[in-house]
Amino acid sequence: MTSISPGAPGAVTLRQDARTITLIGLAHGSSHFFHMLLPPLFPWLIGEFGFSYSELGLLVSVFFVVSGVGQALSGFLVDRVGARPVLFFALTSFAAAGLVAGTAQGYTGLLLAAALAGLGNAPFHPVDFTILNKRVSPQRLGHGFSVHGISGNLGWATAPVFMAGIATATGSWRAACLCGALLALLVLAVMVWNRDALDDRQGAWAHEAKGGAGAVADEHPMAFLKLPSVWLCFSFFFWSTCALSAIQSFASPALQSMYGLPLSVTALVVTGYMLCGATGMVVGGFLVGRVARLEKIISVCLLGSAALLVLVGTGWLPGMAAVVVAALAGVGTGLASPSRDMLIKRAAPPGATGRVYGTVYSGLDLGFCLAAPVFGALLDRGMISGIFYGSAITLALSVVSAALVGVGVAARSRRSAVVAV
């Protein structure tokens, strides 16, 4: 297949941008799907092997530890060999994880499956954002970030239905895992067939244009780690993910305890939160191109979500209203998502896109790893409202990080303008 360089004047059409954005959305949705390869099957695994929830929880921890460490390292690999081959490897790892899980004879096999799924998940943010930043024209990049976030939410929402549905229909959790492996292979086939639209070597937008004013400086590959903006972005992802982890894992039982609602009703809060988040991301994609100080959008939206979660935590609302308000908090986080991704792009130094996204997004994995036991302990100690108050506090802390990143980006822009003059 032939490739058309997006760097050539007038070369990129809406159709070409839409094709790349759609492919990356599919790939990102697949990565979130494999976050949930095993958790929906826990009742079946307990029935067959007699595992405890602590043992099953360790499988999730293994996934995020491998993913977090791998994500920070994979950014360097993406910058060195390109995003496309790393994407193909990641999807192959997902297929292997499904195959290993489907044939596992005990805990060791499931641990290996979790590790392979984490290894596959590790490169996705460096891969996705490198391809989007280099292949998609600047005026449509915000929509690309929006689709990227929406697809992740849909991947999370689809996995439980897919995995538990197949296990229920066939009576075999192994069949569900093997179907997951087939799904990964199908997505891999789609990516290989459309590989020309994923070739990040054929695009160089914005400050990464070869020979442009922002050409890559000849510096040590680890130099970006000295930038405060990188670690502020990392902390932003850590804190915002702590809030997401609390909602995903504990909002349902917390609402049941506080408001006396059945689990069949409170379980809807996670689905509602994700769908509201997806809706917010659609609107957020339009806001990105209209606002210069992105941290202002992030601050308003996340503080709005935090206020709604505090309201739920007070216990003042009627039962069903609490479920609705908690779900609506997802709108704010969704609205902020495209602006967040664009802010990180602006904070990244020239030529270090993969490394920066890999390091920054490893904060997401760390947040999932550490938040679950902390919020779980709050629930065990009967501090039910702490689930919502704690989520609100971590969202507020993420706003502080985003504001500091925005200040740094604005200062760098002013310095560049002075130099240009």
Secondary structure, 3 states (H helix, E strand, C coil): CCCCCCCCCCCCCHHHHHHHHHHHHHHHHHHHHHHCCCHHHHHHHHHHHCCCHHHHHHHHHHHHHHHHHHHHHHHHHHHHHCHHHHHHHHHHHHHHHHHHHHCCCCHHHHHHHHHHHHHHHCCHHHHHHHHHHHHCCHHHHHHHHHHHHHHHHHHHHHHHHHHHHHHHHHCCHHHHHHHHHHHHHHHHHHHHHCHHHHCHHHCCCHHHCCCCCCCCCCCCCCHHHHCHHHHHHHHHHHHHHHHHHHHHHHHHHHHHHHHCCCHHHHCHHHHHHHHHHHHHHHHHHHHHCCCCCHHHHHHHHHHHHHHHHHHHHHCCCCHHHHHHHHHHHHHHHHHHHHHHHHHHHHHCCCCCHHHHHHHHHHHHHHHHHHHHHHHHHHHHCCCCCHHHHHHHHHHHHHHHHHHHHHHHHHHHHHHHHHHHC
